Amino acid sequence: MELEKGLSELSQAIIGGKHVDSEKITSELLMDEIDAKEILERGLLPGMAVVGQRFRDGEIYLPQVLVSARAMKVAMK
């Protein structure tokens, strides 16, 4: 998987709360020997930052934040 594309897809999976996709993409990146710290810093955290900003702006509500947090937790596993 191409690095930038994979990290972007991972962020979008987190934002969308797609836990199955977040786990799959994270696994693929790890199999491609991408450093876990890089995946965290450039894929997972930016996705959650968008979720946090949308929550602060009132664009999404707590249940949607929790779904995104679940997707991140699954990816971190």
All heavy atoms as a GROMACS GRO file, in nm:
protein
  590
    1MET      N    1   0.085  -0.118   0.000
    1MET     CA    2   0.000   0.000   0.000
    1MET      C    3   0.090   0.124   0.000
    1MET      O    4   0.186   0.130   0.074
    1MET     CB    5  -0.089  -0.002   0.125
    1MET     CG    6  -0.170   0.125   0.143
    1MET     SD    7  -0.284   0.122   0.283
    1MET     CE    8  -0.413   0.022   0.215
    2GLU      N    9   0.055   0.219  -0.085
    2GLU     CA   10   0.130   0.343  -0.090
    2GLU      C   11   0.110   0.419   0.041
    2GLU      O   12  -0.002   0.431   0.090
    2GLU     CB   13   0.082   0.424  -0.211
    2GLU     CG   14   0.172   0.539  -0.246
    2GLU     CD   15   0.114   0.672  -0.204
    2GLU    OE1   16  -0.003   0.697  -0.232
    2GLU    OE2   17   0.187   0.748  -0.140
    3LEU      N   18   0.218   0.468   0.098
    3LEU     CA   19   0.217   0.525   0.234
    3LEU      C   20   0.118   0.639   0.250
    3LEU      O   21   0.032   0.634   0.338
    3LEU     CB   22   0.358   0.570   0.273
    3LEU     CG   23   0.370   0.636   0.411
    3LEU    CD1   24   0.326   0.539   0.520
    3LEU    CD2   25   0.512   0.683   0.433
    4GLU      N   26   0.130   0.742   0.170
    4GLU     CA   27   0.043   0.860   0.187
    4GLU      C   28  -0.104   0.825   0.168
    4GLU      O   29  -0.189   0.871   0.243
    4GLU     CB   30   0.084   0.973   0.092
    4GLU     CG   31   0.222   1.027   0.118
    4GLU     CD   32   0.243   1.077   0.260
    4GLU    OE1   33   0.152   1.140   0.317
    4GLU    OE2   34   0.350   1.050   0.316
    5LYS      N   35  -0.132   0.742   0.069
    5LYS     CA   36  -0.270   0.698   0.045
    5LYS      C   37  -0.322   0.618   0.164
    5LYS      O   38  -0.434   0.640   0.210
    5LYS     CB   39  -0.277   0.614  -0.082
    5LYS     CG   40  -0.416   0.565  -0.113
    5LYS     CD   41  -0.419   0.478  -0.237
    5LYS     CE   42  -0.559   0.425  -0.258
    5LYS     NZ   43  -0.562   0.316  -0.355
    6GLY      N   44  -0.240   0.528   0.215
    6GLY     CA   45  -0.281   0.446   0.330
    6GLY      C   46  -0.308   0.530   0.454
    6GLY      O   47  -0.407   0.508   0.523
    7LEU      N   48  -0.221   0.626   0.481
    7LEU     CA   49  -0.240   0.711   0.598
    7LEU      C   50  -0.365   0.797   0.584
    7LEU      O   51  -0.440   0.817   0.679
    7LEU     CB   52  -0.116   0.797   0.622
    7LEU     CG   53   0.010   0.721   0.663
    7LEU    CD1   54   0.130   0.814   0.663
    7LEU    CD2   55  -0.008   0.655   0.799
    8SER      N   56  -0.389   0.846   0.462
    8SER     CA   57  -0.508   0.926   0.437
    8SER      C   58  -0.634   0.841   0.454
    8SER      O   59  -0.732   0.884   0.517
    8SER     CB   60  -0.503   0.984   0.296
    8SER     OG   61  -0.621   1.055   0.266
    9GLU      N   62  -0.632   0.720   0.400
    9GLU     CA   63  -0.747   0.630   0.415
    9GLU      C   64  -0.769   0.595   0.560
    9GLU      O   65  -0.884   0.583   0.605
    9GLU     CB   66  -0.725   0.503   0.333
    9GLU     CG   67  -0.738   0.524   0.184
    9GLU     CD   68  -0.712   0.396   0.104
    9GLU    OE1   69  -0.691   0.289   0.164
    9GLU    OE2   70  -0.714   0.406  -0.020
   10LEU      N   71  -0.662   0.578   0.635
   10LEU     CA   72  -0.674   0.547   0.777
   10LEU      C   73  -0.739   0.663   0.851
   10LEU      O   74  -0.830   0.642   0.932
   10LEU     CB   75  -0.536   0.515   0.837
   10LEU     CG   76  -0.533   0.479   0.984
   10LEU    CD1   77  -0.626   0.360   1.014
   10LEU    CD2   78  -0.390   0.446   1.026
   11SER      N   79  -0.696   0.784   0.824
   11SER     CA   80  -0.758   0.901   0.887
   11SER      C   81  -0.906   0.908   0.855
   11SER      O   82  -0.989   0.933   0.944
   11SER     CB   83  -0.690   1.030   0.841
   11SER     OG   84  -0.562   1.042   0.895
   12GLN      N   85  -0.941   0.882   0.729
   12GLN     CA   86  -1.082   0.887   0.688
   12GLN      C   87  -1.163   0.776   0.756
   12GLN      O   88  -1.279   0.797   0.792
   12GLN     CB   89  -1.094   0.877   0.536
   12GLN     CG   90  -1.045   1.001   0.463
   12GLN     CD   91  -1.117   1.127   0.508
   12GLN    OE1   92  -1.239   1.132   0.518
   12GLN    NE2   93  -1.040   1.230   0.540
   13ALA      N   94  -1.102   0.660   0.775
   13ALA     CA   95  -1.170   0.551   0.845
   13ALA      C   96  -1.198   0.590   0.990
   13ALA      O   97  -1.305   0.561   1.043
   13ALA     CB   98  -1.087   0.423   0.838
   14ILE      N   99  -1.102   0.656   1.053
   14ILE     CA  100  -1.121   0.702   1.191
   14ILE      C  101  -1.233   0.805   1.196
   14ILE      O  102  -1.323   0.798   1.279
   14ILE     CB  103  -0.990   0.759   1.249
   14ILE    CG1  104  -0.882   0.650   1.257
   14ILE    CG2  105  -1.013   0.825   1.385
   14ILE    CD1  106  -0.915   0.533   1.346
   15ILE      N  107  -1.227   0.903   1.106
   15ILE     CA  108  -1.329   1.008   1.103
   15ILE      C  109  -1.467   0.948   1.082
   15ILE      O  110  -1.564   0.988   1.146
   15ILE     CB  111  -1.296   1.111   0.993
   15ILE    CG1  112  -1.168   1.187   1.028
   15ILE    CG2  113  -1.413   1.208   0.972
   15ILE    CD1  114  -1.108   1.266   0.914
   16GLY      N  115  -1.475   0.850   0.994
   16GLY     CA  116  -1.603   0.786   0.964
   16GLY      C  117  -1.645   0.679   1.063
   16GLY      O  118  -1.755   0.624   1.053
   17GLY      N  119  -1.558   0.649   1.160
   17GLY     CA  120  -1.591   0.548   1.260
   17GLY      C  121  -1.595   0.407   1.205
   17GLY      O  122  -1.664   0.320   1.258
   18LYS      N  123  -1.519   0.382   1.100
   18LYS     CA  124  -1.519   0.250   1.036
   18LYS      C  125  -1.410   0.164   1.098
   18LYS      O  126  -1.297   0.159   1.049
   18LYS     CB  127  -1.497   0.268   0.886
   18LYS     CG  128  -1.609   0.348   0.821
   18LYS     CD  129  -1.583   0.371   0.675
   18LYS     CE  130  -1.698   0.452   0.617
   18LYS     NZ  131  -1.670   0.490   0.479
   19HIS      N  132  -1.447   0.092   1.205
   19HIS     CA  133  -1.347   0.017   1.280
   19HIS      C  134  -1.288  -0.100   1.203
   19HIS      O  135  -1.171  -0.132   1.218
   19HIS     CB  136  -1.403  -0.028   1.416
   19HIS     CG  137  -1.511  -0.131   1.408
   19HIS    ND1  138  -1.641  -0.099   1.380
   19HIS    CD2  139  -1.506  -0.264   1.424
   19HIS    CE1  140  -1.713  -0.209   1.379
   19HIS    NE2  141  -1.633  -0.312   1.405
   20VAL      N  142  -1.367  -0.164   1.118
   20VAL     CA  143  -1.314  -0.275   1.038
   20VAL      C  144  -1.209  -0.223   0.940
   20VAL      O  145  -1.101  -0.282   0.927
   20VAL     CB  146  -1.429  -0.348   0.964
   20VAL    CG1  147  -1.374  -0.453   0.869
   20VAL    CG2  148  -1.525  -0.412   1.064
   21ASP      N  149  -1.239  -0.112   0.875
   21ASP     CA  150  -1.144  -0.053   0.781
   21ASP      C  151  -1.019  -0.004   0.852
   21ASP      O  152  -0.908  -0.021   0.801
   21ASP     CB  153  -1.208   0.063   0.705
   21ASP     CG  154  -1.316   0.019   0.608
   21ASP    OD1  155  -1.326  -0.101   0.579
   21ASP    OD2  156  -1.392   0.107   0.562
   22SER      N  157  -1.036   0.057   0.969
   22SER     CA  158  -0.919   0.109   1.040
   22SER      C  159  -0.824  -0.004   1.080
   22SER      O  160  -0.702   0.009   1.068
   22SER     CB  161  -0.960   0.192   1.163
   22SER     OG  162  -1.016   0.111   1.264
   23GLU      N  163  -0.880  -0.116   1.120
   23GLU     CA  164  -0.797  -0.232   1.157
   23GLU      C  165  -0.726  -0.289   1.034
   23GLU      O  166  -0.607  -0.318   1.037
   23GLU     CB  167  -0.883  -0.339   1.223
   23GLU     CG  168  -0.804  -0.459   1.269
   23GLU     CD  169  -0.888  -0.560   1.342
   23GLU    OE1  170  -1.007  -0.576   1.308
   23GLU    OE2  171  -0.835  -0.624   1.435
   24LYS      N  172  -0.799  -0.302   0.924
   24LYS     CA  173  -0.742  -0.357   0.801
   24LYS      C  174  -0.630  -0.269   0.747
   24LYS      O  175  -0.522  -0.318   0.712
   24LYS     CB  176  -0.853  -0.371   0.696
   24LYS     CG  177  -0.806  -0.425   0.564
   24LYS     CD  178  -0.922  -0.432   0.465
   24LYS     CE  179  -0.870  -0.476   0.330
   24LYS     NZ  180  -0.911  -0.392   0.222
   25ILE      N  181  -0.654  -0.140   0.740
   25ILE     CA  182  -0.553  -0.048   0.686
   25ILE      C  183  -0.430  -0.046   0.776
   25ILE      O  184  -0.316  -0.049   0.726
   25ILE     CB  185  -0.612   0.093   0.669
   25ILE    CG1  186  -0.723   0.092   0.564
   25ILE    CG2  187  -0.503   0.194   0.633
   25ILE    CD1  188  -0.811   0.216   0.564
   26THR      N  189  -0.450  -0.042   0.906
   26THR     CA  190  -0.337  -0.043   1.000
   26THR      C  191  -0.254  -0.170   0.982
   26THR      O  192  -0.131  -0.165   0.977
   26THR     CB  193  -0.385  -0.030   1.145
   26THR    OG1  194  -0.458   0.092   1.159
   26THR    CG2  195  -0.269  -0.030   1.243
   27SER      N  196  -0.320  -0.284   0.970
   27SER     CA  197  -0.250  -0.411   0.949
   27SER      C  198  -0.170  -0.410   0.820
   27SER      O  199  -0.054  -0.455   0.818
   27SER     CB  200  -0.349  -0.527   0.947
   27SER     OG  201  -0.409  -0.544   1.073
   28GLU      N  202  -0.230  -0.357   0.714
   28GLU     CA  203  -0.159  -0.349   0.586
   28GLU      C  204  -0.035  -0.260   0.596
   28GLU      O  205   0.071  -0.294   0.543
   28GLU     CB  206  -0.252  -0.297   0.476
   28GLU     CG  207  -0.358  -0.396   0.436
   28GLU     CD  208  -0.457  -0.340   0.335
   28GLU    OE1  209  -0.435  -0.227   0.283
   28GLU    OE2  210  -0.557  -0.408   0.308
   29LEU      N  211  -0.049  -0.147   0.664
   29LEU     CA  212   0.065  -0.057   0.680
   29LEU      C  213   0.176  -0.124   0.761
   29LEU      O  214   0.294  -0.112   0.729
   29LEU     CB  215   0.021   0.074   0.744
   29LEU     CG  216  -0.064   0.166   0.656
   29LEU    CD1  217  -0.126   0.279   0.738
   29LEU    CD2  218   0.018   0.223   0.541
   30LEU      N  219   0.139  -0.195   0.866
   30LEU     CA  220   0.238  -0.265   0.948
   30LEU      C  221   0.306  -0.376   0.869
   30LEU      O  222   0.427  -0.397   0.882
   30LEU     CB  223   0.174  -0.320   1.075
   30LEU     CG  224   0.134  -0.215   1.179
   30LEU    CD1  225   0.050  -0.279   1.289
   30LEU    CD2  226   0.256  -0.145   1.237
   31MET      N  227   0.230  -0.446   0.785
   31MET     CA  228   0.289  -0.552   0.701
   31MET      C  229   0.386  -0.493   0.599
   31MET      O  230   0.480  -0.559   0.558
   31MET     CB  231   0.180  -0.634   0.632
   31MET     CG  232   0.109  -0.729   0.726
   31MET     SD  233   0.000  -0.848   0.644
   31MET     CE  234  -0.108  -0.745   0.550
   32ASP      N  235   0.361  -0.368   0.560
   32ASP     CA  236   0.452  -0.298   0.468
   32ASP      C  237   0.571  -0.237   0.544
   32ASP      O  238   0.646  -0.158   0.488
   32ASP     CB  239   0.378  -0.189   0.392
   32ASP     CG  240   0.282  -0.244   0.288
   32ASP    OD1  241   0.294  -0.364   0.253
   32ASP    OD2  242   0.196  -0.167   0.240
   33GLU      N  243   0.583  -0.274   0.671
   33GLU     CA  244   0.693  -0.232   0.758
   33GLU      C  245   0.697  -0.080   0.781
   33GLU      O  246   0.804  -0.021   0.795
   33GLU     CB  247   0.827  -0.283   0.704
   33GLU     CG  248   0.831  -0.435   0.701
   33GLU     CD  249   0.964  -0.491   0.654
   33GLU    OE1  250   1.060  -0.414   0.635
   33GLU    OE2  251   0.971  -0.613   0.637
   34ILE      N  252   0.579  -0.020   0.788
   34ILE     CA  253   0.569   0.121   0.825
   34ILE      C  254   0.574   0.125   0.978
   34ILE      O  255   0.508   0.048   1.046
   34ILE     CB  256   0.438   0.184   0.774
   34ILE    CG1  257   0.424   0.165   0.622
   34ILE    CG2  258   0.430   0.331   0.813
   34ILE    CD1  259   0.535   0.221   0.539
   35ASP      N  260   0.653   0.216   1.031
   35ASP     CA  261   0.672   0.229   1.174
   35ASP      C  262   0.539   0.262   1.243
   35ASP      O  263   0.464   0.350   1.197
   35ASP     CB  264   0.775   0.339   1.202
   35ASP     CG  265   0.809   0.350   1.349
   35ASP    OD1  266   0.847   0.247   1.409
   35ASP    OD2  267   0.797   0.462   1.402
   36ALA      N  268   0.511   0.194   1.353
   36ALA     CA  269   0.385   0.215   1.426
   36ALA      C  270   0.371   0.360   1.472
   36ALA      O  271   0.260   0.415   1.471
   36ALA     CB  272   0.378   0.120   1.545
   37LYS      N  273   0.482   0.422   1.510
   37LYS     CA  274   0.476   0.562   1.554
   37LYS      C  275   0.432   0.652   1.439
   37LYS      O  276   0.354   0.745   1.459
   37LYS     CB  277   0.613   0.605   1.606
   37LYS     CG  278   0.616   0.746   1.660
   37LYS     CD  279   0.752   0.781   1.715
   37LYS     CE  280   0.750   0.926   1.765
   37LYS     NZ  281   0.883   0.968   1.807
   38GLU      N  282   0.480   0.624   1.319
   38GLU     CA  283   0.440   0.703   1.203
   38GLU      C  284   0.292   0.684   1.172
   38GLU      O  285   0.221   0.780   1.139
   38GLU     CB  286   0.525   0.665   1.082
   38GLU     CG  287   0.499   0.752   0.962
   38GLU     CD  288   0.600   0.731   0.850
   38GLU    OE1  289   0.681   0.636   0.856
   38GLU    OE2  290   0.596   0.811   0.757
   39ILE      N  291   0.244   0.562   1.184
   39ILE     CA  292   0.101   0.534   1.162
   39ILE      C  293   0.017   0.612   1.263
   39ILE      O  294  -0.084   0.674   1.228
   39ILE     CB  295   0.072   0.384   1.172
   39ILE    CG1  296   0.143   0.309   1.058
   39ILE    CG2  297  -0.078   0.356   1.169
   39ILE    CD1  298   0.143   0.158   1.073
   40LEU      N  299   0.061   0.612   1.386
   40LEU     CA  300  -0.010   0.684   1.491
   40LEU      C  301  -0.010   0.834   1.465
   40LEU      O  302  -0.115   0.898   1.465
   40LEU     CB  303   0.054   0.655   1.629
   40LEU     CG  304  -0.005   0.729   1.747
   40LEU    CD1  305  -0.148   0.685   1.774
   40LEU    CD2  306   0.081   0.707   1.870
   41GLU      N  307   0.108   0.889   1.439
   41GLU     CA  308   0.123   1.034   1.426
   41GLU      C  309   0.069   1.091   1.296
   41GLU      O  310   0.026   1.206   1.293
   41GLU     CB  311   0.270   1.073   1.440
   41GLU     CG  312   0.323   1.051   1.581
   41GLU     CD  313   0.471   1.082   1.595
   41GLU    OE1  314   0.540   1.103   1.492
   41GLU    OE2  315   0.518   1.084   1.710
   42ARG      N  316   0.069   1.011   1.190
   42ARG     CA  317   0.029   1.064   1.059
   42ARG      C  318  -0.102   1.008   1.006
   42ARG      O  319  -0.151   1.054   0.903
   42ARG     CB  320   0.140   1.040   0.957
   42ARG     CG  321   0.267   1.115   0.995
   42ARG     CD  322   0.378   1.098   0.895
   42ARG     NE  323   0.335   1.134   0.761
   42ARG     CZ  324   0.390   1.084   0.650
   42ARG    NH1  325   0.488   0.996   0.659
   42ARG    NH2  326   0.347   1.121   0.531
   43GLY      N  327  -0.160   0.913   1.078
   43GLY     CA  328  -0.287   0.853   1.034
   43GLY      C  329  -0.395   0.861   1.139
   43GLY      O  330  -0.500   0.922   1.119
   44LEU      N  331  -0.367   0.801   1.254
   44LEU     CA  332  -0.469   0.792   1.359
   44LEU      C  333  -0.496   0.926   1.428
   44LEU      O  334  -0.612   0.969   1.439
   44LEU     CB  335  -0.426   0.688   1.463
   44LEU     CG  336  -0.416   0.544   1.411
   44LEU    CD1  337  -0.351   0.454   1.515
   44LEU    CD2  338  -0.552   0.491   1.372
   45LEU      N  339  -0.392   0.992   1.474
   45LEU     CA  340  -0.412   1.117   1.548
   45LEU      C  341  -0.471   1.229   1.463
   45LEU      O  342  -0.559   1.301   1.511
   45LEU     CB  343  -0.282   1.160   1.616
   45LEU     CG  344  -0.234   1.068   1.729
   45LEU    CD1  345  -0.102   1.117   1.785
   45LEU    CD2  346  -0.339   1.056   1.838
   46PRO      N  347  -0.427   1.245   1.338
   46PRO     CA  348  -0.492   1.348   1.256
   46PRO      C  349  -0.641   1.322   1.235
   46PRO      O  350  -0.721   1.417   1.234
   46PRO     CB  351  -0.415   1.342   1.123
   46PRO     CG  352  -0.281   1.291   1.160
   46PRO     CD  353  -0.308   1.191   1.271
   47GLY      N  354  -0.679   1.196   1.221
   47GLY     CA  355  -0.821   1.162   1.209
   47GLY      C  356  -0.899   1.201   1.334
   47GLY      O  357  -1.006   1.263   1.325
   48MET      N  358  -0.844   1.169   1.450
   48MET     CA  359  -0.912   1.205   1.574
   48MET      C  360  -0.912   1.357   1.595
   48MET      O  361  -1.005   1.411   1.656
   48MET     CB  362  -0.849   1.134   1.694
   48MET     CG  363  -0.888   0.989   1.706
   48MET     SD  364  -1.067   0.955   1.710
   48MET     CE  365  -1.115   1.031   1.864
   49ALA      N  366  -0.811   1.426   1.545
   49ALA     CA  367  -0.809   1.573   1.555
   49ALA      C  368  -0.925   1.634   1.478
   49ALA      O  369  -0.990   1.729   1.525
   49ALA     CB  370  -0.676   1.627   1.505
   50VAL      N  371  -0.954   1.579   1.361
   50VAL     CA  372  -1.068   1.626   1.283
   50VAL      C  373  -1.198   1.599   1.358
   50VAL      O  374  -1.286   1.686   1.366
   50VAL     CB  375  -1.071   1.559   1.143
   50VAL    CG1  376  -1.201   1.588   1.070
   50VAL    CG2  377  -0.952   1.604   1.061
   51VAL      N  378  -1.209   1.481   1.417
   51VAL     CA  379  -1.328   1.446   1.494
   51VAL      C  380  -1.345   1.544   1.610
   51VAL      O  381  -1.456   1.596   1.634
   51VAL     CB  382  -1.320   1.300   1.546
   51VAL    CG1  383  -1.431   1.270   1.645
   51VAL    CG2  384  -1.324   1.203   1.429
   52GLY      N  385  -1.236   1.573   1.681
   52GLY     CA  386  -1.243   1.667   1.793
   52GLY      C  387  -1.285   1.805   1.749
   52GLY      O  388  -1.367   1.870   1.815
   53GLN      N  389  -1.231   1.851   1.637
   53GLN     CA  390  -1.267   1.984   1.586
   53GLN      C  391  -1.414   1.989   1.545
   53GLN      O  392  -1.485   2.085   1.575
   53GLN     CB  393  -1.178   2.022   1.467
   53GLN     CG  394  -1.201   2.162   1.417
   53GLN     CD  395  -1.167   2.266   1.521
   53GLN    OE1  396  -1.062   2.261   1.582
   53GLN    NE2  397  -1.256   2.360   1.543
   54ARG      N  398  -1.461   1.885   1.479
   54ARG     CA  399  -1.602   1.880   1.439
   54ARG      C  400  -1.694   1.877   1.561
   54ARG      O  401  -1.802   1.936   1.559
   54ARG     CB  402  -1.628   1.760   1.348
   54ARG     CG  403  -1.567   1.777   1.211
   54ARG     CD  404  -1.599   1.659   1.121
   54ARG     NE  405  -1.537   1.678   0.991
   54ARG     CZ  406  -1.538   1.586   0.896
   54ARG    NH1  407  -1.598   1.468   0.916
   54ARG    NH2  408  -1.480   1.609   0.780
   55PHE      N  409  -1.652   1.808   1.666
   55PHE     CA  410  -1.730   1.804   1.789
   55PHE      C  411  -1.736   1.943   1.853
   55PHE      O  412  -1.843   1.990   1.892
   55PHE     CB  413  -1.671   1.701   1.886
   55PHE     CG  414  -1.745   1.691   2.016
   55PHE    CD1  415  -1.872   1.636   2.021
   55PHE    CD2  416  -1.687   1.735   2.134
   55PHE    CE1  417  -1.941   1.626   2.141
   55PHE    CE2  418  -1.754   1.725   2.254
   55PHE     CZ  419  -1.881   1.670   2.257
   56ARG      N  420  -1.621   2.010   1.860
   56ARG     CA  421  -1.617   2.146   1.916
   56ARG      C  422  -1.702   2.244   1.836
   56ARG      O  423  -1.764   2.333   1.893
   56ARG     CB  424  -1.473   2.197   1.921
   56ARG     CG  425  -1.393   2.144   2.037
   56ARG     CD  426  -1.258   2.213   2.050
   56ARG     NE  427  -1.169   2.184   1.939
   56ARG     CZ  428  -1.095   2.073   1.927
   56ARG    NH1  429  -1.100   1.981   2.021
   56ARG    NH2  430  -1.017   2.055   1.823
   57ASP      N  431  -1.706   2.223   1.705
   57ASP     CA  432  -1.783   2.311   1.618
   57ASP      C  433  -1.932   2.276   1.613
   57ASP      O  434  -2.010   2.343   1.546
   57ASP     CB  435  -1.727   2.307   1.475
   57ASP     CG  436  -1.588   2.369   1.466
   57ASP    OD1  437  -1.546   2.439   1.561
   57ASP    OD2  438  -1.521   2.346   1.363
   58GLY      N  439  -1.970   2.170   1.684
   58GLY     CA  440  -2.110   2.129   1.687
   58GLY      C  441  -2.157   2.058   1.561
   58GLY      O  442  -2.276   2.043   1.539
   59GLU      N  443  -2.062   2.013   1.479
   59GLU     CA  444  -2.098   1.943   1.356
   59GLU      C  445  -2.133   1.796   1.380
   59GLU      O  446  -2.207   1.736   1.301
   59GLU     CB  447  -1.984   1.952   1.255
   59GLU     CG  448  -1.954   2.093   1.209
   59GLU     CD  449  -1.832   2.101   1.119
   59GLU    OE1  450  -1.791   1.997   1.061
   59GLU    OE2  451  -1.775   2.211   1.108
   60ILE      N  452  -2.075   1.739   1.485
   60ILE     CA  453  -2.105   1.601   1.523
   60ILE      C  454  -2.131   1.598   1.673
   60ILE      O  455  -2.097   1.692   1.745
   60ILE     CB  456  -1.993   1.501   1.484
   60ILE    CG1  457  -1.862   1.533   1.557
   60ILE    CG2  458  -1.973   1.498   1.334
   60ILE    CD1  459  -1.753   1.429   1.535
   61TYR      N  460  -2.188   1.489   1.719
   61TYR     CA  461  -2.224   1.477   1.860
   61TYR      C  462  -2.149   1.361   1.925
   61TYR      O  463  -2.082   1.283   1.858
   61TYR     CB  464  -2.375   1.461   1.873
   61TYR     CG  465  -2.447   1.582   1.816
   61TYR    CD1  466  -2.501   1.578   1.688
   61TYR    CD2  467  -2.453   1.700   1.887
   61TYR    CE1  468  -2.563   1.690   1.634
   61TYR    CE2  469  -2.515   1.813   1.834
   61TYR     CZ  470  -2.569   1.807   1.708
   61TYR     OH  471  -2.629   1.918   1.655
   62LEU      N  472  -2.162   1.350   2.054
   62LEU     CA  473  -2.086   1.253   2.133
   62LEU      C  474  -2.094   1.110   2.080
   62LEU      O  475  -1.990   1.044   2.073
   62LEU     CB  476  -2.128   1.260   2.280
   62LEU     CG  477  -2.043   1.178   2.376
   62LEU    CD1  478  -1.896   1.219   2.368
   62LEU    CD2  479  -2.094   1.194   2.518
   63PRO      N  480  -2.210   1.060   2.042
   63PRO     CA  481  -2.212   0.922   1.991
   63PRO      C  482  -2.119   0.902   1.870
   63PRO      O  483  -2.053   0.798   1.859
   63PRO     CB  484  -2.358   0.899   1.952
   63PRO     CG  485  -2.434   0.992   2.040
   63PRO     CD  486  -2.346   1.114   2.054
   64GLN      N  487  -2.111   1.002   1.783
   64GLN     CA  488  -2.023   0.991   1.667
   64GLN      C  489  -1.876   0.995   1.709
   64GLN      O  490  -1.792   0.928   1.651
   64GLN     CB  491  -2.054   1.103   1.567
   64GLN     CG  492  -2.193   1.085   1.506
   64GLN     CD  493  -2.251   1.217   1.460
   64GLN    OE1  494  -2.258   1.312   1.536
   64GLN    NE2  495  -2.294   1.220   1.335
   65VAL      N  496  -1.846   1.074   1.812
   65VAL     CA  497  -1.709   1.078   1.865
   65VAL      C  498  -1.672   0.940   1.921
   65VAL      O  499  -1.562   0.891   1.898
   65VAL     CB  500  -1.695   1.186   1.974
   65VAL    CG1  501  -1.558   1.180   2.039
   65VAL    CG2  502  -1.720   1.325   1.915
   66LEU      N  503  -1.764   0.880   1.992
   66LEU     CA  504  -1.737   0.749   2.051
   66LEU      C  505  -1.717   0.641   1.944
   66LEU      O  506  -1.633   0.552   1.960
   66LEU     CB  507  -1.851   0.709   2.146
   66LEU     CG  508  -1.864   0.797   2.271
   66LEU    CD1  509  -1.987   0.758   2.352
   66LEU    CD2  510  -1.739   0.792   2.355
   67VAL      N  511  -1.790   0.650   1.834
   67VAL     CA  512  -1.772   0.555   1.725
   67VAL      C  513  -1.632   0.571   1.665
   67VAL      O  514  -1.563   0.472   1.636
   67VAL     CB  515  -1.883   0.572   1.618
   67VAL    CG1  516  -1.852   0.492   1.493
   67VAL    CG2  517  -2.018   0.531   1.675
   68SER      N  518  -1.588   0.694   1.648
   68SER     CA  519  -1.453   0.719   1.596
   68SER      C  520  -1.347   0.671   1.696
   68SER      O  521  -1.245   0.615   1.655
   68SER     CB  522  -1.434   0.868   1.568
   68SER     OG  523  -1.512   0.906   1.457
   69ALA      N  524  -1.372   0.693   1.823
   69ALA     CA  525  -1.278   0.646   1.926
   69ALA      C  526  -1.269   0.493   1.924
   69ALA      O  527  -1.159   0.438   1.942
   69ALA     CB  528  -1.322   0.695   2.063
   70ARG      N  529  -1.379   0.427   1.898
   70ARG     CA  530  -1.378   0.280   1.888
   70ARG      C  531  -1.292   0.238   1.769
   70ARG      O  532  -1.213   0.142   1.779
   70ARG     CB  533  -1.519   0.227   1.873
   70ARG     CG  534  -1.524   0.078   1.852
   70ARG     CD  535  -1.667   0.029   1.835
   70ARG     NE  536  -1.668  -0.113   1.812
   70ARG     CZ  537  -1.760  -0.174   1.740
   70ARG    NH1  538  -1.860  -0.107   1.688
   70ARG    NH2  539  -1.756  -0.304   1.724
   71ALA      N  540  -1.306   0.308   1.656
   71ALA     CA  541  -1.227   0.275   1.539
   71ALA      C  542  -1.077   0.292   1.568
   71ALA      O  543  -0.994   0.212   1.525
   71ALA     CB  544  -1.269   0.362   1.420
   72MET      N  545  -1.044   0.395   1.645
   72MET     CA  546  -0.904   0.417   1.678
   72MET      C  547  -0.855   0.307   1.774
   72MET      O  548  -0.745   0.256   1.758
   72MET     CB  549  -0.884   0.554   1.743
   72MET     CG  550  -0.739   0.579   1.780
   72MET     SD  551  -0.700   0.750   1.778
   72MET     CE  552  -0.532   0.744   1.840
   73LYS      N  553  -0.938   0.271   1.870
   73LYS     CA  554  -0.899   0.167   1.967
   73LYS      C  555  -0.874   0.033   1.895
   73LYS      O  556  -0.775  -0.034   1.924
   73LYS     CB  557  -1.011   0.150   2.070
   73LYS     CG  558  -0.981   0.045   2.174
   73LYS     CD  559  -1.094   0.032   2.274
   73LYS     CE  560  -1.065  -0.079   2.373
   73LYS     NZ  561  -1.177  -0.098   2.466
   74VAL      N  562  -0.958   0.000   1.801
   74VAL     CA  563  -0.941  -0.124   1.725
   74VAL      C  564  -0.811  -0.120   1.646
   74VAL      O  565  -0.736  -0.217   1.642
   74VAL     CB  566  -1.064  -0.149   1.634
   74VAL    CG1  567  -1.035  -0.259   1.534
   74VAL    CG2  568  -1.186  -0.182   1.717
   75ALA      N  569  -0.784  -0.005   1.584
   75ALA     CA  570  -0.660   0.009   1.506
   75ALA      C  571  -0.536   0.001   1.597
   75ALA      O  572  -0.434  -0.054   1.557
   75ALA     CB  573  -0.660   0.140   1.430
   76MET      N  574  -0.546   0.053   1.716
   76MET     CA  575  -0.433   0.053   1.809
   76MET      C  576  -0.403  -0.088   1.862
   76MET      O  577  -0.291  -0.117   1.902
   76MET     CB  578  -0.460   0.146   1.927
   76MET     CG  579  -0.473   0.292   1.891
   76MET     SD  580  -0.316   0.372   1.868
   76MET     CE  581  -0.248   0.359   2.030
   77LYS      N  582  -0.505  -0.172   1.863
   77LYS     CA  583  -0.488  -0.308   1.912
   77LYS      C  584  -0.388  -0.382   1.826
   77LYS      O  585  -0.301  -0.448   1.865
   77LYS     CB  586  -0.623  -0.380   1.911
   77LYS     CG  587  -0.623  -0.517   1.971
   77LYS     CD  588  -0.761  -0.572   1.982
   77LYS     CE  589  -0.799  -0.632   1.850
   77LYS     NZ  590  -0.923  -0.703   1.848
   0.00000   0.00000   0.00000
